[in-house]
Amino acid sequence: MTPNPPAELAEPPSAPAATAPPTVTVAALPEARLTEQKGCLYALSQPPLMFFLAFIAILLAITGAHDLFLG
């Protein structure tokens, strides 16, 4: 059994000849802006994440220096 069965070859139903183009209302535009995905750089620019990553980097630097000079 395959995880993704092959697509059926049946033809899709044809659209009526006189169809109007889809319209976008003004009320739908702000919702699209709210659900817009942010990128990776946006996530990295958040202060709590930067504080956490700096703390981890400092701990790694301290343990590395301890290993080099006192180990």
Backbone torsions as a table, in degrees:
resi	resn	phi	psi	omega
1	MET	NA	129.7	-179.6
2	THR	-90.2	147.4	180.0
3	PRO	-67.6	-30.6	179.8
4	ASN	-120.6	101.9	-179.2
5	PRO	-66.1	150.3	-179.4
6	PRO	-65.2	150.9	-179.4
7	ALA	-68.5	145.1	177.8
8	GLU	-74.5	150.4	-175.5
9	LEU	-94.4	12.5	179.2
10	ALA	-67.9	141.3	-179.7
11	GLU	-76.0	140.2	178.1
12	PRO	-70.1	154.2	178.4
13	PRO	-64.3	142.5	-178.3
14	SER	-77.4	147.3	-179.9
15	ALA	-79.6	151.4	175.6
16	PRO	-61.8	152.8	-174.4
17	ALA	-67.4	-37.1	-174.7
18	ALA	-104.7	74.5	177.3
19	THR	-105.2	140.1	178.7
20	ALA	-85.3	148.8	176.9
21	PRO	-66.4	150.0	-179.9
22	PRO	-65.4	141.4	179.8
23	THR	-107.2	146.6	178.7
24	VAL	-109.8	124.5	178.5
25	THR	-86.4	159.3	-179.5
26	VAL	-66.9	-30.7	-178.9
27	ALA	-68.0	-25.5	-178.1
28	ALA	-79.5	-20.9	-176.6
29	LEU	-66.5	-46.9	179.3
30	PRO	-62.2	-33.1	178.6
31	GLU	-64.0	-37.6	179.2
32	ALA	-65.4	-35.5	178.5
33	ARG	-69.5	-34.7	-179.1
34	LEU	-71.4	-32.2	-178.2
35	THR	-93.4	5.8	180.0
36	GLU	-66.0	131.2	-177.2
37	GLN	-77.0	141.7	177.1
38	LYS	-93.0	156.0	-178.6
39	GLY	-88.6	-177.9	-178.7
40	CYS	-67.2	-37.0	-179.0
41	LEU	-66.6	-30.3	176.0
42	TYR	-65.2	-42.3	-179.4
43	ALA	-65.9	-38.1	-178.9
44	LEU	-72.7	-16.9	-177.4
45	SER	-88.0	1.1	-178.7
46	GLN	-78.0	131.4	-175.9
47	PRO	-57.5	-44.5	-179.5
48	PRO	-60.2	-38.7	178.7
49	LEU	-67.3	-40.0	179.5
50	MET	-65.5	-39.1	177.0
51	PHE	-63.5	-42.5	179.4
52	PHE	-63.6	-46.7	-180.0
53	LEU	-64.9	-36.3	176.9
54	ALA	-65.7	-40.6	178.6
55	PHE	-62.1	-44.6	178.7
56	ILE	-64.2	-40.1	179.3
57	ALA	-64.3	-39.7	178.7
58	ILE	-65.4	-42.3	177.9
59	LEU	-61.8	-41.9	178.1
60	LEU	-65.0	-39.1	179.0
61	ALA	-65.9	-41.5	179.7
62	ILE	-64.9	-45.6	-179.1
63	THR	-68.8	-32.8	176.5
64	GLY	-66.0	-44.0	177.9
65	ALA	-65.0	-38.9	178.4
66	HIS	-62.8	-41.6	179.1
67	ASP	-64.4	-41.1	-177.0
68	LEU	-72.1	-44.8	-170.3
69	PHE	-98.1	-27.1	-177.1
70	LEU	-114.7	-2.0	-174.2
71	GLY	-91.9	NA	NA
